[in-house]
Amino acid sequence: MFIDKEYIGLALDGDVIKLAHVKKEGNTLRLLKLDSFSLIEKIDKKATGSPSFEMEDEQTLEAQEADSGSVFGFDESEEPSSSDSSSEEDVDFEELEAQANVEDEEPDLLALDMVDEAEEGAQSNAILLYNILSDIDPKSVNVGLNIPAGETIFQTIRDTDFNEVKTKDLIDDLEAKLESIYGTTKSTDHYAYKIREDGSLVLASVEDEAPLLKVVNETKDFYSGKLRVKSIYPDEVALVNLVRDNYQLKPTELSAVLQFSPENCRIIFMQGDQIWQIPAIINQGTKNEGFLNTVFSKILFQLDTGKVPGIDQIILTNNTLGEEAVQFFRQNFPDLKVQEFEFNQEKFKSGNKSPEVVNAFTTAIAAAWAAAGASDDEVSELSFLPAYVRERQKIFKLQWHGLLLLILIFLSIPTINYFYQRNAAQIESLSSELELTEARITQIEPIVQSTNEISDDLALLTSKLALLDSLSTNSKAWSTKMMMLNQGMNGIPNSWFSSLSQTQDGTFIEGYTMYRNRIPAIVDLFAEATLLNVSIQEMREEEIFRFSIIVKEFAEDPSVYSPEKPESIEQILNN
């Protein structure tokens, strides 16, 4: 891009919207502001629960996990009812800010006093978001949204090499699996998958679109500027992406990423920079007593069942418990590296904000990170940005190549006009020749029509001549044969024919002669004939010879049976 851009990460955490405002400066993101806002109206979320399908014996594991506290010797307290949750503060940001000892070098960096200003007078979540965005920039904002942890179902399938499966067959199988889970067919906006290098597949699915996206859509109706949604990722995917971009992970290294929240906790197991497994969400959070013991038992359960072969390090995100949580896991996992999430200083500048404050906004920063395009393109395969949002935002996409194309279009107008003026004379000359040619064509059209009529008449005449020729062939056969018999017998006296008939073998002829030696001469009258028999008879007290002949061909040239054709007719028929 030609200029640096600013991005806003919005993360829904319970009934609070966490905000991270960053600016992209080259390959680095600089933190401008962190803030949080309480929702005006509670967003109803459809409970996802545990899917009702068998996936690596998940049902058995879930049943066992219910008693994990007694298995590992920890007494877990019951989760408080929802009616009590409103009376407890999710995060004491004033205490965190006091711990940070932040000076006023960048007074806007953690502007918690904006909470009251943005919420004042807001009658709905959409108006609240409008106030938040308008305070930042009333003309244009780029936002990245989250899907809260626990609202996405993750499935890791390793028993098939999906690199060998056709895309159409894969889509059909995935949609059939999701229909069995949710009871209805899910569109491509509600699921995403990634085929890894080893052929295994990670499938993520949601019941409905991101809760914050609905608020953004309502806000667009009265936000006068350009509101662009750059990315939507589940918290789990955004955190994996954030860890990948800020840590040097070995391919065989196993990490446990813990995402804290006031009401729940998510454990994400990674092998190298890939998702290994995401167990069911823990329905206890930082506000619950014994919360850390519960998380500890869940990790031990995964190790004990063999779902996770081992852990090399534990990374804490959204940690509002501070050093207490770090020390707890260091004491219980003395052989592991336990730390709060740390940004790569070459990629992220947090200014003078304390790590404790920044870590409490990890998911919001992850959403901004994804919106800024700082993430690896590989993670985009698990994006939940709906197609209708991408389509409506296409009109805003005009990058450097688009500007270059517009410049070339504007430059082409005078260039084309220059060449047109230079060739105007030639164009006029060719136009005149074209008009003259069209006039000549108009004059010749009657001749062409007459020629076509003559051609039709000639074709009709030719067909009739061909018919006449076929009818005249062999029309003189018998007259020619009789003439040959008469002319031949004139030279052989005292001989005559008594009968002549046509048989399958040829023409059968019987006759008489007074001299036997004249019979061969009679046979030689024909081109191909056979003497069948000769007998002696008495007729009028004279001894005569009776003979019978079968004639196959009278003449050597069969053309003598047909009338002669004039040479002109012969040429017409041959052409």
C-alpha positions in Angstrom: 0.0 0.0 0.0 1.1 3.6 -0.5 0.4 4.8 3.0 0.3 3.2 6.5 -3.1 2.2 7.7 -4.7 1.9 11.1 -6.7 -1.1 12.2 -9.0 -1.9 15.1 -9.4 -5.3 16.7 -12.7 -5.9 18.4 -13.0 -8.9 20.7 -16.2 -9.9 22.5 -15.3 -11.3 25.9 -18.5 -12.1 27.9 -20.5 -8.9 28.1 -17.4 -6.7 27.3 -16.0 -5.5 24.0 -12.3 -5.2 24.1 -10.6 -2.9 21.7 -7.1 -2.7 20.3 -6.1 0.1 18.0 -2.9 -0.4 16.0 -1.1 1.3 13.2 0.9 -0.6 10.5 4.3 1.0 9.9 6.1 -1.1 7.3 6.3 -4.7 8.7 5.7 -3.5 12.3 2.5 -2.9 14.2 2.5 0.0 16.7 -0.1 -0.1 19.5 -2.1 3.1 19.7 -4.8 2.4 22.2 -6.4 -0.3 24.3 -9.9 0.0 25.8 -13.0 -1.9 26.9 -16.7 -1.2 26.8 -19.6 -2.9 28.5 -22.4 -4.0 26.2 -25.7 -2.1 26.4 -27.7 -5.2 25.5 -26.6 -8.7 26.2 -25.9 -10.6 23.0 -27.7 -14.0 23.0 -25.3 -16.7 22.0 -26.5 -20.1 20.9 -24.9 -22.7 23.1 -22.6 -25.0 21.2 -21.9 -27.6 23.9 -20.1 -30.7 22.9 -20.9 -32.1 19.5 -23.0 -35.2 19.4 -20.6 -37.2 17.2 -17.9 -39.6 17.8 -14.5 -38.0 17.1 -11.5 -39.8 18.5 -13.8 -41.1 21.4 -14.7 -37.5 22.4 -17.8 -38.7 24.2 -15.9 -41.0 26.4 -13.3 -38.4 27.2 -16.0 -35.8 28.1 -17.6 -38.2 30.4 -14.3 -38.9 32.1 -13.5 -35.2 32.3 -16.6 -34.6 34.4 -14.8 -36.3 37.3 -11.3 -35.0 36.6 -11.3 -33.0 39.8 -11.5 -36.1 42.0 -9.1 -38.1 39.8 -6.3 -35.6 40.3 -7.1 -34.7 43.9 -8.5 -31.2 43.4 -11.8 -30.0 44.8 -13.4 -27.8 42.2 -16.1 -25.4 43.4 -19.4 -25.1 41.5 -19.7 -22.4 38.9 -21.7 -19.4 40.1 -25.1 -18.8 38.6 -25.4 -16.2 35.9 -27.4 -14.0 38.2 -24.3 -13.5 40.4 -22.0 -12.8 37.5 -23.2 -9.3 37.0 -22.1 -8.3 40.5 -18.5 -9.3 39.9 -16.1 -7.3 37.8 -14.5 -9.2 34.9 -11.2 -7.4 34.9 -10.0 -4.7 37.3 -8.4 -2.5 34.6 -7.8 0.4 37.0 -5.7 -1.9 39.2 -3.8 -3.1 36.1 -3.3 0.4 35.0 -2.0 1.4 38.4 0.4 -1.6 38.3 1.8 -0.4 34.9 2.9 2.9 36.3 2.3 4.5 32.9 3.4 8.1 32.4 1.5 10.5 30.2 3.9 10.2 27.2 1.1 8.6 25.2 -2.1 9.5 27.0 -4.3 7.8 24.4 -2.7 4.4 24.7 -5.0 3.0 27.4 -7.8 5.5 27.4 -10.1 3.7 29.9 -11.8 7.0 30.6 -13.3 6.7 27.2 -15.6 4.0 28.5 -17.9 6.4 30.1 -17.9 8.8 27.2 -18.7 6.1 24.6 -21.4 4.4 26.7 -23.0 7.7 27.8 -26.3 8.1 25.8 -25.9 4.8 24.0 -29.3 3.0 23.7 -28.1 -0.1 21.9 -25.0 -2.0 21.0 -25.0 -0.6 17.5 -25.0 3.0 18.9 -22.3 2.1 21.3 -20.1 0.7 18.5 -20.9 3.8 16.4 -19.7 6.0 19.2 -16.5 3.9 19.6 -15.7 4.0 15.9 -16.6 7.7 15.5 -14.3 8.7 18.3 -11.4 6.9 16.5 -12.1 8.0 12.9 -15.5 9.2 11.6 -14.4 8.8 8.0 -12.9 5.3 7.6 -12.1 2.3 9.9 -10.7 -1.1 9.2 -11.8 -3.7 11.8 -11.0 -7.3 12.7 -13.6 -9.2 14.6 -13.4 -12.3 16.8 -15.7 -15.3 17.4 -15.6 -15.8 21.2 -13.8 -18.9 22.4 -16.1 -21.9 22.8 -18.5 -20.9 20.0 -16.4 -22.8 17.4 -16.3 -26.6 17.2 -12.9 -27.9 16.2 -12.3 -31.4 14.8 -8.9 -32.8 13.9 -9.1 -35.8 11.5 -5.9 -37.8 11.1 -7.1 -41.2 9.8 -7.3 -40.1 6.1 -4.9 -38.5 3.7 -7.0 -35.6 2.5 -4.5 -34.5 -0.1 -5.7 -37.5 -2.1 -9.4 -36.7 -1.7 -11.2 -34.8 -4.5 -12.4 -31.3 -3.4 -16.1 -32.1 -4.3 -16.1 -35.4 -2.4 -14.4 -33.7 0.6 -17.0 -30.9 0.6 -19.9 -33.4 0.4 -18.4 -35.4 3.3 -17.8 -32.4 5.5 -21.3 -30.9 4.9 -22.8 -34.3 5.7 -20.8 -34.5 9.0 -21.9 -31.0 9.9 -25.5 -31.7 9.2 -25.4 -34.6 11.6 -23.9 -32.3 14.2 -26.2 -29.3 13.8 -29.3 -30.9 12.3 -29.3 -28.6 9.4 -27.2 -28.0 6.3 -24.4 -25.5 6.8 -23.2 -23.1 4.1 -19.6 -22.4 3.5 -19.9 -19.2 5.6 -20.4 -21.4 8.7 -17.4 -23.8 8.4 -13.8 -23.7 7.3 -11.1 -26.3 6.9 -7.4 -26.6 6.4 -5.5 -29.6 5.0 -2.1 -29.8 6.6 1.1 -31.0 5.0 0.8 -34.5 6.5 -2.7 -34.9 4.9 -4.7 -34.5 8.2 -7.6 -32.0 8.3 -8.6 -29.4 10.8 -12.4 -28.5 10.5 -13.9 -25.5 12.3 -17.6 -24.8 12.3 -20.0 -22.4 14.0 -23.7 -22.4 14.6 -24.2 -18.8 13.4 -22.1 -15.8 12.2 -19.9 -13.9 14.5 -22.0 -12.0 17.2 -20.0 -8.8 16.7 -20.7 -8.9 12.9 -24.4 -8.5 13.5 -23.6 -5.4 15.6 -21.3 -4.1 12.8 -24.0 -4.6 10.2 -26.5 -2.6 12.3 -23.8 0.1 12.8 -23.2 0.5 9.1 -26.7 2.0 8.7 -25.8 5.2 10.4 -22.0 5.3 10.4 -21.2 7.8 7.6 -17.7 6.7 6.9 -16.3 3.5 5.3 -16.6 0.6 7.7 -14.6 -2.3 6.4 -14.5 -5.7 8.1 -11.0 -7.1 7.2 -11.1 -10.4 9.0 -13.2 -12.6 11.3 -11.4 -15.5 13.2 -12.3 -17.6 16.2 -10.2 -16.6 19.2 -8.5 -20.0 19.0 -7.3 -19.5 15.5 -6.3 -15.9 16.1 -4.2 -16.9 19.1 -2.5 -19.7 17.2 -1.7 -17.2 14.4 -0.3 -14.7 17.0 1.9 -17.4 18.6 3.1 -18.5 15.2 4.1 -15.0 14.2 5.9 -14.1 17.5 7.6 -17.3 18.5 10.3 -19.5 16.9 8.6 -22.9 17.2 10.3 -26.1 16.4 8.3 -28.6 14.3 8.2 -31.2 17.0 7.7 -28.7 19.9 4.4 -29.0 21.8 2.9 -25.9 23.3 -0.2 -25.4 25.4 -1.8 -21.9 24.8 -4.2 -20.9 27.6 -6.8 -18.3 27.0 -8.3 -16.9 30.2 -11.7 -15.3 30.4 -13.9 -14.3 33.4 -16.4 -17.1 32.6 -14.4 -19.8 30.8 -11.0 -20.9 29.6 -9.8 -22.4 26.4 -6.7 -24.7 26.0 -5.1 -24.9 22.6 -2.4 -27.5 22.0 0.0 -26.8 19.2 2.7 -28.9 17.6 5.2 -26.6 16.0 3.1 -23.8 14.4 0.1 -26.1 13.7 -3.1 -26.8 15.7 -2.7 -30.2 17.4 -5.9 -30.4 19.4 -8.4 -28.1 21.0 -10.3 -29.8 23.8 -13.8 -28.8 25.0 -14.0 -25.4 26.6 -13.7 -25.2 30.4 -16.8 -23.6 31.7 -15.0 -21.9 34.6 -13.1 -18.6 34.4 -10.9 -16.3 36.4 -13.8 -15.2 38.6 -14.3 -18.8 39.8 -12.5 -20.1 42.9 -10.2 -23.0 42.1 -10.1 -22.0 38.5 -6.4 -22.7 38.1 -6.7 -26.1 39.7 -9.4 -27.0 37.1 -7.2 -25.9 34.2 -4.3 -27.9 35.7 -6.4 -31.0 35.9 -7.6 -30.6 32.3 -4.1 -30.5 31.1 -3.1 -33.6 33.1 -6.2 -35.4 31.7 -5.1 -34.7 28.1 -1.6 -36.0 28.9 -2.9 -39.0 30.8 -5.3 -40.1 28.0 -2.5 -39.8 25.4 -4.4 -37.2 23.3 -1.4 -35.0 23.8 1.9 -36.9 23.9 3.7 -34.2 26.0 4.1 -30.5 26.5 7.3 -28.4 26.2 5.9 -25.0 27.2 2.8 -23.2 28.4 1.8 -19.7 27.1 -0.8 -17.7 29.0 -3.0 -15.2 27.1 -5.6 -12.7 28.3 -4.1 -13.3 31.7 -5.8 -11.0 34.2 -4.5 -13.0 37.2 -1.0 -11.8 36.5 2.0 -13.4 38.2 -0.3 -15.6 40.3 -1.2 -17.8 37.3 2.4 -17.9 36.1 3.7 -19.1 39.4 1.0 -21.6 39.8 1.8 -23.4 36.6 5.5 -23.1 37.2 5.1 -24.9 40.5 2.9 -27.6 39.1 5.0 -28.1 35.9 8.5 -27.4 37.1 10.1 -29.0 34.0 8.2 -26.8 31.6 8.7 -23.3 30.4 5.8 -21.2 31.6 5.4 -17.6 30.5 2.9 -15.0 29.6 2.5 -14.3 25.9 5.3 -12.0 24.7 5.3 -10.1 21.4 8.3 -10.0 19.1 9.6 -6.5 19.6 10.6 -6.3 15.9 7.0 -6.9 14.9 5.0 -5.2 17.6 5.6 -2.0 19.5 3.5 -1.6 22.6 5.0 1.7 23.7 5.1 2.3 27.4 2.3 -0.1 28.3 3.0 -2.7 30.9 3.0 -6.4 29.8 0.2 -7.1 32.3 -2.1 -4.6 30.6 -1.2 -5.7 27.1 -1.6 -9.4 27.9 -5.2 -8.8 29.2 -6.1 -7.6 25.6 -4.3 -10.5 23.7 -7.4 -11.5 21.8 -8.3 -8.0 20.8 -4.7 -7.4 19.6 -4.9 -10.7 17.7 -8.0 -9.5 15.9 -6.2 -6.3 15.0 -3.2 -8.3 14.0 -5.2 -10.4 11.5 -7.0 -7.3 10.1 -3.7 -5.6 9.5 -2.6 -8.6 7.4 0.4 -9.3 9.6 -0.6 -12.9 9.9 0.6 -15.8 7.8 -1.6 -16.4 4.7 -1.9 -20.0 5.8 -4.3 -19.1 8.6 -6.8 -17.5 6.1 -8.1 -21.0 5.4 -9.8 -20.9 8.8 -11.4 -17.5 8.2 -15.1 -17.0 8.8 -15.5 -13.7 6.9 -18.9 -14.3 5.1 -19.0 -14.1 1.3 -21.6 -11.4 1.4 -19.3 -9.1 3.4 -16.4 -9.7 0.9 -18.7 -8.9 -2.0 -20.0 -5.7 -0.6 -16.5 -4.5 0.2 -15.1 -5.2 -3.2 -15.9 -1.6 -4.3 -13.4 -0.3 -1.8 -10.6 -2.4 -3.2 -8.4 -0.2 -5.4 -4.8 -0.9 -4.8 -1.7 0.3 -6.7 -2.3 -1.9 -9.7 -5.9 -0.5 -9.9 -4.6 3.1 -9.8 -2.0 2.2 -12.4 -4.7 0.8 -14.7 -6.9 4.0 -14.3 -3.9 6.1 -15.2 -3.2 4.1 -18.3 -6.8 4.4 -19.3 -6.7 8.2 -19.0 -3.4 8.3 -20.9 -4.8 6.1 -23.7 -7.5 8.7 -24.7 -5.1 11.4 -26.0 -2.9 8.7 -27.5 -5.7 7.2 -29.5 -6.9 10.6 -30.6 -3.3 11.4 -31.9 -3.1 8.3 -34.0 -6.6 8.8 -35.3 -5.8 12.3 -36.5 -2.6 11.2 -38.1 -4.4 8.5 -40.0 -7.6 10.5 -40.8 -6.7 10.9 -44.5 -6.0 7.3 -45.0 -9.2 6.4 -43.2 -11.2 8.8 -45.5 -9.6 7.3 -48.6 -10.4 3.8 -47.5 -13.9 4.9 -46.7 -14.4 6.2 -50.3 -13.0 3.0 -51.8 -15.4 1.0 -49.6 -18.4 3.1 -50.8 -17.3 2.6 -54.5 -17.0 -1.2 -54.0 -20.4 -1.3 -52.4 -21.9 0.5 -55.4 -20.3 -1.9 -57.8 -21.6 -4.8 -55.8 -25.1 -3.3 -56.1 -24.7 -3.1 -59.9 -23.6 -6.7 -60.2 -26.3 -8.1 -58.1 -28.8 -8.5 -61.1 -26.1 -10.4 -63.0 -25.4 -12.6 -60.1 -29.1 -13.3 -59.8 -29.3 -14.2 -63.5 -26.2 -16.4 -63.2 -27.8 -18.2 -60.3 -30.9 -18.9 -62.3 -28.9 -20.2 -65.2 -27.0 -22.4 -62.9 -30.2 -23.8 -61.5 -31.6 -24.5 -65.1 -28.3 -26.2 -66.1 -28.5 -28.4 -63.0 -32.1 -29.4 -63.9 -31.1 -30.1 -67.5 -28.1 -32.1 -66.4 -30.3 -34.2 -64.1 -32.7 -34.9 -67.0 -29.9 -35.8 -69.4 -28.5 -38.2 -66.8 -31.9 -39.8 -66.5 -32.2 -40.1 -70.3 -28.7 -41.5 -70.6 -29.5 -44.2 -68.0 -32.7 -45.1 -69.9 -31.0 -45.3 -73.3 -28.3 -47.7 -72.1 -28.9 -51.1 -73.7 -32.0 -49.9 -75.5 -30.8 -51.4 -78.8 -29.8 -54.8 -77.3 -32.2 -57.1 -79.1 -32.3 -55.2 -82.4 -28.5 -55.3 -82.5 -28.5 -59.0 -81.7 -31.1 -59.9 -84.4 -29.2 -57.8 -86.9 -26.0 -59.7 -86.0 -27.8 -63.1 -86.5 -29.2 -62.1 -89.8 -26.0 -60.7 -91.2 -24.0 -63.7 -89.9 -26.4 -66.3 -91.4 -26.3 -64.6 -94.8 -22.8 -65.9 -95.2 -23.6 -69.5 -94.1 -26.1 -70.9 -96.7 -28.3 -74.0 -96.1 -28.5 -73.2 -92.4 -31.2 -71.7 -90.3 -32.5 -71.2 -86.7 -35.6 -72.8 -85.5 -36.0 -71.3 -82.0 -34.5 -68.6 -79.7 -35.2 -68.2 -76.0 -33.6 -66.3 -73.0 -32.4 -68.4 -70.1 -30.4 -67.7 -66.9 -27.2 -68.9 -68.6 -27.7 -66.8 -71.7 -29.6 -67.0 -75.0 -30.6 -70.6 -76.1 -30.6 -71.1 -79.9 -31.7 -74.2 -81.9 -31.3 -74.6 -85.6 -30.5 -76.9 -88.6 -27.9 -77.1 -91.3 -27.4 -79.4 -94.2 -23.7 -79.6 -93.7 -22.1 -80.5 -90.5 -18.9 -78.5 -91.1 -20.9 -75.3 -91.0 -21.9 -75.6 -87.4 -18.5 -74.2 -86.1 -18.9 -71.2 -88.4 -22.3 -70.6 -86.8 -20.8 -70.8 -83.3 -18.1 -68.3 -84.3 -20.7 -65.7 -85.1 -20.9 -64.9 -81.3 -18.3 -63.4 -79.0 -18.9 -66.1 -76.4 -21.0 -69.2 -77.2 -21.0 -72.9 -76.4 -22.2 -75.7 -78.7 -24.4 -78.0 -76.6 -25.2 -80.9 -78.9 -25.5 -81.9 -82.6 -27.9 -84.6 -83.8 -28.8 -86.1 -87.3 -32.4 -86.1 -88.5 -34.2 -86.8 -91.8 -36.3 -84.2 -93.3 -38.0 -84.7 -96.7 -35.9 -87.7 -97.2 -32.8 -85.6 -96.7 -30.3 -86.1 -93.9 -29.8 -82.8 -91.9 -28.0 -81.8 -88.7 -29.8 -80.3 -85.8 -27.7 -78.2 -83.3 -28.3 -76.3 -80.1 -26.1 -73.4 -78.8 -26.1 -71.3 -75.6 -24.9 -67.8 -76.3 -23.5 -65.7 -73.3 -22.3 -62.7 -75.2 -23.3 -61.7 -78.8 -20.7 -58.9 -79.1 -17.4 -58.2 -77.4 -18.3 -54.5 -76.9 -21.6 -54.0 -75.0 -21.7 -50.3 -76.1 -23.1 -51.4 -79.4 -26.4 -52.1 -77.6 -26.7 -48.4 -76.7 -27.2 -45.4 -79.1 -24.3 -43.1 -79.6 -24.1 -39.9 -77.4 -23.1 -36.5 -78.9 -19.8 -35.2 -77.6 -21.5 -32.1 -76.1 -23.9 -34.2 -74.0 -21.0 -36.4 -73.0 -19.1 -33.3 -71.7 -22.2 -32.1 -69.8 -22.7 -35.4 -68.1 -19.0 -35.7 -67.2 -18.8 -32.2 -65.8 
